Amino acid sequence: MSDTERLVRRAGDPAAGEAVCAVTPESAGWGWSGLEVRELAAGDEWTVELDGREAVVVPLRGGAHLSVTGPEAAEIDLAGRPGVFAGPTDFAYLPVGSTVTLSGAGARVAVGTSRASRVLPLRHVPKEQVRVDLRGAGSCSRQVNNFTIATDVEVDHLLTCEVVTPGGNWSSYPPHKHDEHGEDERALEEIYYFEVADGPDGPGVGYHRTYGTPGRPIEVFAEVRTGDTALVPHGFHGPCMAAPGYDLYYLNVMAGPSEDGRWLAVDDPAVTWVRQTWETQQVDPRLPCPTPDPLGVDDDAPTH
């Protein structure tokens, strides 16, 4: 089995009762991060028990109601959004030991998880408070909506964000890695969950790449469609390529042993020079995606 076949998981069929995406540390063969994406029709309920895990709940399409018990009890209405290209969404952080029952009508909801031990405050963050960064320039322009990366949401290990890349652009570029712990890097397993905008004649496609170092080889190159997932256990990942005419979205779920809540990565040294070219280019005018108050780029903004 090739690395691509092993690490790229194709979308499940909700009509057959399947999750769109279901990744656990056990199924991925690693130690920390997980992601499940499900469709919720009217009358459906989905219960998730966070025994030894923390979670971030992100509506991808539509809204959802969360009934939460555990360290904190709460009834949360996530307003959601029409779809992932409609701007940021409100989201919820749920602490270790919670049990949550989700319900919705025509919704698609993601629950990103990490193994964890510290019990931290439950949070419901409105979309107006989601940190929005516009990264890169020219054909490397993309929008990053940060949920638990460089925000005030306290987590034990779980780092999450989402990236929107306009058609024809590249993101996760320059290729970067985060598989060692050091001054400029943290060891983080990463899940990419993809959605691709439709074109006038049907669904779109995008492309994802992961490659390794001499000491830890890995080789993934895949065409991805809505609902597909790529696992990045180690190595340089990027670019993610949006085909011309087809905007590309991905939700990133990352976790690792560090408890400092920092996303730190190093570029492929052969490609990092590309960042210098952005100084003379404009951010793609198609960004930001519809959003009430984009925060722009802060000096401490992470790069994706």
Backbone hydrogen bonds, N-H to C=O, Kabsch-Sander energy under -0.5 kcal/mol:
donor,donor_aa,acceptor,acceptor_aa,energy
4,T,219,E,-0.5
6,R,2,S,-1.9
7,L,3,D,-2.5
8,V,4,T,-1.8
9,R,7,L,-0.6
9,R,229,T,-3.0
12,G,20,V,-2.3
16,A,13,D,-1.4
17,G,14,P,-2.1
18,E,13,D,-2.1
20,V,37,V,-1.9
21,C,37,V,-1.5
23,V,35,L,-3.4
28,A,24,T,-2.3
29,G,25,P,-1.3
30,W,25,P,-2.1
34,G,113,T,-2.4
35,L,23,V,-2.2
36,E,111,V,-1.8
37,V,21,C,-2.4
38,R,109,V,-2.2
40,L,107,A,-3.1
41,A,39,E,-0.5
44,D,41,A,-2.4
46,W,102,L,-2.3
48,V,100,V,-3.0
50,L,48,V,-0.6
50,L,98,S,-3.2
51,D,49,E,-1.1
52,G,50,L,-0.9
53,R,50,L,-0.8
54,E,114,S,-2.3
55,A,94,L,-2.3
56,V,112,G,-2.3
57,V,92,A,-2.9
58,V,56,V,-0.6
58,V,110,A,-2.9
60,L,108,R,-2.9
61,R,108,R,-2.0
62,G,81,R,-3.4
64,A,78,L,-1.8
65,H,103,S,-2.9
66,L,76,I,-3.3
67,S,101,T,-2.2
68,V,66,L,-0.6
68,V,74,A,-3.2
69,T,99,T,-2.5
74,A,68,V,-2.0
76,I,66,L,-2.8
76,I,74,A,-0.5
78,L,64,A,-3.1
78,L,76,I,-0.7
79,A,77,D,-0.7
81,R,62,G,-0.9
86,A,83,G,-1.7
91,F,125,V,-1.8
92,A,57,V,-1.8
93,Y,123,R,-2.5
94,L,55,A,-2.9
96,V,118,R,-0.5
97,G,50,L,-3.2
97,G,53,R,-0.5
98,S,95,P,-1.6
99,T,69,T,-2.5
100,V,48,V,-2.6
101,T,67,S,-2.1
102,L,46,W,-3.4
102,L,100,V,-0.5
103,S,65,H,-1.9
104,G,44,D,-0.6
106,G,40,L,-1.4
107,A,40,L,-2.1
108,R,61,R,-2.6
109,V,38,R,-2.5
110,A,58,V,-2.9
111,V,36,E,-2.9
112,G,56,V,-2.5
112,G,110,A,-0.5
113,T,34,G,-2.7
114,S,54,E,-1.7
115,R,32,W,-1.3
116,A,52,G,-2.1
120,L,118,R,-0.7
123,R,93,Y,-2.1
125,V,91,F,-2.4
129,Q,126,P,-1.8
130,V,127,K,-1.4
131,R,146,N,-1.0
133,D,131,R,-0.5
133,D,144,V,-2.8
135,R,133,D,-0.6
135,R,142,R,-2.6
138,G,282,Q,-3.2
140,C,137,A,-2.5
141,S,138,G,-1.6
142,R,135,R,-1.9
143,Q,164,V,-2.4
144,V,133,D,-3.2
145,N,143,Q,-0.5
145,N,162,E,-2.9
146,N,131,R,-3.0
146,N,144,V,-0.7
147,F,145,N,-0.6
147,F,160,T,-1.5
148,T,160,T,-2.0
149,I,160,T,-0.5
150,A,148,T,-0.5
154,E,152,D,-0.7
159,L,157,H,-0.5
159,L,254,M,-2.9
161,C,252,N,-1.6
162,E,145,N,-1.9
163,V,250,Y,-2.8
164,V,143,Q,-2.5
165,T,248,L,-3.3
168,G,242,A,-1.8
169,N,166,P,-2.2
170,W,139,S,-2.6
171,S,240,C,-2.4
172,S,304,H,-0.7
176,H,237,H,-1.6
177,K,266,V,-2.3
182,G,180,E,-0.6
182,G,185,E,-2.9
185,E,182,G,-0.8
186,R,264,L,-1.9
188,L,178,H,-2.9
188,L,186,R,-0.8
189,E,255,A,-2.8
190,E,232,V,-1.9
191,I,253,V,-2.3
192,Y,230,A,-2.8
193,Y,191,I,-0.6
193,Y,251,L,-2.3
194,F,192,Y,-0.5
194,F,228,D,-2.7
195,E,249,Y,-2.2
197,A,247,D,-2.6
199,G,202,G,-3.4
202,G,199,G,-1.3
206,G,224,V,-2.4
207,Y,241,M,-1.9
208,H,222,A,-2.2
209,R,239,P,-0.9
210,T,220,V,-2.3
211,Y,236,F,-3.3
212,G,218,I,-1.7
213,T,216,R,-1.2
216,R,213,T,-0.6
220,V,210,T,-3.1
222,A,208,H,-2.3
224,V,206,G,-2.6
227,G,194,F,-3.0
228,D,225,R,-2.3
229,T,9,R,-2.7
230,A,192,Y,-2.5
231,L,7,L,-2.6
232,V,190,E,-3.0
236,F,211,Y,-2.1
237,H,176,H,-2.6
238,G,209,R,-2.7
240,C,171,S,-2.7
241,M,207,Y,-2.6
241,M,239,P,-0.5
242,A,169,N,-2.6
242,A,240,C,-0.5
243,A,205,V,-0.9
243,A,241,M,-0.6
246,Y,243,A,-2.5
248,L,165,T,-2.9
249,Y,195,E,-2.9
250,Y,163,V,-2.1
251,L,193,Y,-2.4
252,N,161,C,-3.0
252,N,250,Y,-0.5
253,V,191,I,-1.8
254,M,159,L,-2.9
255,A,189,E,-1.6
264,L,262,R,-0.7
266,V,177,K,-2.2
268,D,175,P,-2.7
271,V,268,D,-2.3
272,T,268,D,-1.3
274,V,271,V,-2.1
275,R,272,T,-1.7
276,Q,273,W,-1.4
277,T,273,W,-0.6
277,T,274,V,-1.2
278,W,274,V,-0.6
278,W,275,R,-1.2
279,E,276,Q,-1.2
280,T,277,T,-1.1
281,Q,278,W,-1.7
287,L,284,D,-2.1
298,D,296,G,-0.6
301,A,298,D,-1.8
